[in-house]
Amino acid sequence: MKSVKRILSVAVAVLLIAVMMIPAVSAADYTFTLKTTKPGYEFTVYPLATLNATTGAYEVASTVTDETVKSAILASSDSTAALRDACKDSTGLGSGLSDKFVSSASNTSKTYTVDAGIYYVKCTDVPVNNKEIVNESIVVLPYKEGTQIKNSLTIDYDTNGKIKELGEPGVEKDFSIDGALTKDDQTFGSDDVITYVLTADVTGSTANKLASYIITDTMGTGLDQSEQSINITSVVLKNGSNTTDLAYEKVTTGIGGATFGVSIDATELDKNDFYATGNQVVVTYTTKLASDAPVNTIIPNTDALIYSNGSDTKTIPGNTVNAKTYKIDALKIDASTQATLSGAVFTLYKEDGTTVIATATSGSNGKADFGKLLPAGTYVVKETGAPEGYNLNSTPQTVVLPDEANGSSPVTVTIEDTKAKLPETGGNGTMIFTIVGGSLVLLAAALFIVVMKKRSSAK
């Protein structure tokens, strides 16, 4: 009998201890820590359920209104996969704890002290280069690890590849006048139509779609930046040899001081196909040199990519391609006095000496401006009309551009003329005229006498 009493006493004592422990469990503080060294991520914690200390069951939090999530909470606390899936796209979880974890270079972890229960940790904001978060986190406290029950938990988003990020996209530029694209420096003339091709990698993902994607172009002084000169010929999505036209808008504001930008339409950015591996956006446009382009001076053109997911914006600079142009003037002077002469006509030819590029007439300063910007090459200048009172100097002058000795100035071809010689007004010159005149008079008189004699004989 005493043994039975002793056993009952022990059982009652154990039961009392167990009963006393239940409220102790519910009153105890639990912690979980979120960690990531990747900056720019915002995590929000949503309380889903509390632990009933009396029954040991989880009870749905009043902030949860999603019936699917409620069912998943009540179904099982041992398997969290179904609950995580139910929470993934739910809008019925409440607003979550106001104390969010926002990662940065100096803020890489945050510890939450909470009551026993179930919590859903969702990444609510990501940097633009994030590809996806692999599985959001369900926190169940107390936490079971094998046979052990723990009151703390650490969720490290750097481990197991939970955060997947994209590398920075590339952006580059090429240009040409004949279809042979290059990044090397080139020279152009007034008549050349310059083709620029801007290529940028597609970034973003179907899980983190872009809100904006703009390829910008910054045109240097010397390129014609007028609206009518800049002609966008195509904007395509390219993957290998396959291309698809993209809807876009030409923009001039909010693009970091660039001359213009090509902004891809939101309808395109919302398509899953836009984010296929290997996709690039290719913009092709044409322009010309400005009439007042600086001579023998680098004229740069640079592109860039500006993209955003709505909360984070990045700018990736591209490369710069450089153009140059040259010019030839003619100068007419007197060979003896070196005085400048007006009225001389000059013709500028291509290297063959017969294909005309332009003609010009010297002004009061002796200068003849052909009004043409020229690419590097060989040219011929010839005087084709002399000033009044001067002999024509038709000797062709060959000019090779660039002529670095002339620096940034146009290459000036100087052509000398000599005055035309007029007959002298005295001496032998007068005598010749006198002799010739007298001879003509005598000859006329002789003819008259002969004619008269013939008439007399006839009578």
SULHUPE-V177760 format. One record per residue. RES is the residue in one letter. SS is DSSP state (H for helix, E for strand, - for the rest). D_LAST is the distance of its C-alpha to the last C-alpha in whole Angstrom. Layout:
((RES	SS	D_LAST) (RES	SS	D_LAST))
//
This chain:
((M	-	203) (K	H	202) (S	H	200) (V	H	198) (K	H	198) (R	H	197) (I	H	194) (L	H	193) (S	H	193) (V	H	190) (A	H	188) (V	H	188) (A	H	188) (V	H	184) (L	H	183) (L	H	184) (I	H	182) (A	H	179) (V	H	179) (M	H	179) (M	H	176) (I	H	174) (P	H	173) (A	H	173) (V	H	170) (S	H	168) (A	H	169) (A	-	167) (D	-	164) (Y	E	161) (T	E	158) (F	E	155) (T	E	152) (L	E	148) (K	E	146) (T	-	143) (T	-	141) (K	-	137) (P	-	136) (G	-	135) (Y	-	137) (E	E	139) (F	E	143) (T	E	145) (V	E	148) (Y	E	150) (P	E	153) (L	E	154) (A	E	158) (T	E	161) (L	E	164) (N	-	167) (A	-	170) (T	-	173) (T	-	171) (G	-	169) (A	-	166) (Y	E	163) (E	E	162) (V	E	158) (A	-	157) (S	-	156) (T	-	153) (V	-	152) (T	-	151) (D	-	149) (E	H	152) (T	H	151) (V	H	151) (K	H	155) (S	H	156) (A	H	154) (I	H	157) (L	H	160) (A	H	159) (S	-	160) (S	-	160) (D	-	160) (S	-	156) (T	-	154) (A	H	151) (A	H	151) (L	H	151) (R	H	148) (D	H	146) (A	H	147) (C	H	146) (K	H	143) (D	-	141) (S	-	144) (T	-	143) (G	-	147) (L	-	148) (G	-	148) (S	-	146) (G	-	148) (L	-	149) (S	-	147) (D	-	148) (K	-	145) (F	E	144) (V	E	141) (S	-	140) (S	-	138) (A	-	138) (S	-	141) (N	-	143) (T	-	144) (S	E	147) (K	E	149) (T	E	153) (Y	E	154) (T	E	158) (V	E	159) (D	-	161) (A	-	162) (G	E	160) (I	E	157) (Y	E	153) (Y	E	150) (V	E	147) (K	E	144) (C	E	141) (T	E	139) (D	E	136) (V	-	134) (P	-	131) (V	-	128) (N	-	128) (N	E	131) (K	E	131) (E	E	135) (I	E	138) (V	-	140) (N	-	143) (E	-	144) (S	E	148) (I	E	151) (V	E	154) (V	E	158) (L	E	160) (P	-	163) (Y	E	161) (K	E	162) (E	E	162) (G	-	164) (T	-	167) (Q	E	167) (I	E	166) (K	E	164) (N	-	163) (S	E	160) (L	E	156) (T	E	153) (I	E	150) (D	E	147) (Y	-	144) (D	-	142) (T	H	145) (N	H	144) (G	H	141) (K	-	141) (I	E	138) (K	E	135) (E	E	132) (L	-	128) (G	-	126) (E	-	123) (P	-	120) (G	-	117) (V	E	114) (E	E	111) (K	E	107) (D	E	104) (F	E	100) (S	E	97) (I	-	93) (D	-	93) (G	-	96) (A	-	98) (L	-	101) (T	E	102) (K	-	104) (D	-	102) (D	-	100) (Q	E	96) (T	E	93) (F	-	90) (G	-	87) (S	-	86) (D	-	85) (D	-	88) (V	-	91) (I	E	94) (T	E	97) (Y	E	101) (V	E	104) (L	E	107) (T	E	110) (A	E	114) (D	E	117) (V	-	119) (T	-	122) (G	-	125) (S	-	127) (T	-	129) (A	-	132) (N	-	130) (K	-	127) (L	-	124) (A	-	123) (S	E	120) (Y	E	117) (I	E	114) (I	E	112) (T	E	110) (D	E	107) (T	E	106) (M	E	102) (G	-	101) (T	-	99) (G	-	95) (L	E	96) (D	-	94) (Q	-	98) (S	-	96) (E	-	98) (Q	-	94) (S	-	94) (I	-	97) (N	E	97) (I	E	101) (T	E	100) (S	E	103) (V	E	107) (V	E	109) (L	E	113) (K	E	113) (N	E	115) (G	-	114) (S	-	111) (N	E	112) (T	E	111) (T	E	111) (D	E	109) (L	-	111) (A	-	111) (Y	E	110) (E	E	109) (K	E	107) (V	E	109) (T	-	108) (T	-	111) (G	-	115) (I	-	113) (G	-	114) (G	-	111) (A	-	109) (T	-	105) (F	E	106) (G	E	109) (V	E	109) (S	E	113) (I	E	114) (D	-	115) (A	H	119) (T	H	119) (E	H	118) (L	H	121) (D	-	123) (K	-	123) (N	H	125) (D	H	122) (F	H	120) (Y	H	123) (A	-	123) (T	-	123) (G	-	120) (N	-	118) (Q	E	115) (V	E	113) (V	E	109) (V	E	106) (T	E	103) (Y	E	100) (T	E	97) (T	E	95) (K	-	92) (L	E	92) (A	-	91) (S	-	88) (D	-	90) (A	-	92) (P	-	93) (V	-	91) (N	-	93) (T	-	96) (I	-	99) (I	E	99) (P	E	102) (N	E	103) (T	E	107) (D	E	109) (A	E	113) (L	E	115) (I	E	117) (Y	E	120) (S	E	123) (N	-	126) (G	-	127) (S	-	129) (D	-	128) (T	E	124) (K	E	123) (T	E	119) (I	E	118) (P	E	115) (G	E	112) (N	E	110) (T	E	107) (V	E	103) (N	E	101) (A	E	97) (K	E	94) (T	-	91) (Y	E	88) (K	-	85) (I	E	81) (D	E	79) (A	E	76) (L	E	75) (K	E	72) (I	E	72) (D	E	69) (A	-	70) (S	-	70) (T	-	72) (Q	-	74) (A	-	73) (T	E	73) (L	-	70) (S	-	69) (G	-	67) (A	-	67) (V	E	67) (F	E	70) (T	E	71) (L	E	74) (Y	E	75) (K	E	78) (E	-	79) (D	-	76) (G	-	73) (T	-	71) (T	-	74) (V	E	73) (I	E	76) (A	E	75) (T	E	72) (A	E	72) (T	E	70) (S	-	72) (G	-	73) (S	-	73) (N	-	76) (G	-	74) (K	E	76) (A	E	75) (D	E	78) (F	-	77) (G	-	80) (K	-	82) (L	-	85) (L	E	85) (P	-	88) (A	-	88) (G	E	86) (T	E	83) (Y	E	79) (V	E	76) (V	E	74) (K	E	70) (E	E	68) (T	E	65) (G	E	63) (A	-	63) (P	-	63) (E	-	60) (G	-	59) (Y	E	61) (N	-	61) (L	-	62) (N	-	65) (S	-	66) (T	-	69) (P	-	71) (Q	E	75) (T	E	78) (V	E	81) (V	E	84) (L	E	87) (P	-	89) (D	-	89) (E	H	92) (A	H	91) (N	H	89) (G	-	93) (S	-	92) (S	-	89) (P	-	86) (V	E	84) (T	E	81) (V	E	78) (T	E	76) (I	E	72) (E	E	70) (D	E	67) (T	-	64) (K	E	62) (A	-	58) (K	-	56) (L	-	53) (P	-	50) (E	-	51) (T	-	50) (G	-	50) (G	-	49) (N	H	47) (G	H	47) (T	H	45) (M	H	43) (I	H	42) (F	H	40) (T	H	38) (I	H	37) (V	H	36) (G	H	34) (G	H	32) (S	H	31) (L	H	30) (V	H	28) (L	H	27) (L	H	25) (A	H	23) (A	H	22) (A	H	21) (L	H	19) (F	H	17) (I	H	16) (V	H	15) (V	H	13) (M	H	11) (K	H	10) (K	H	9) (R	H	7) (S	H	5) (S	H	5) (A	H	4) (K	-	0))
//
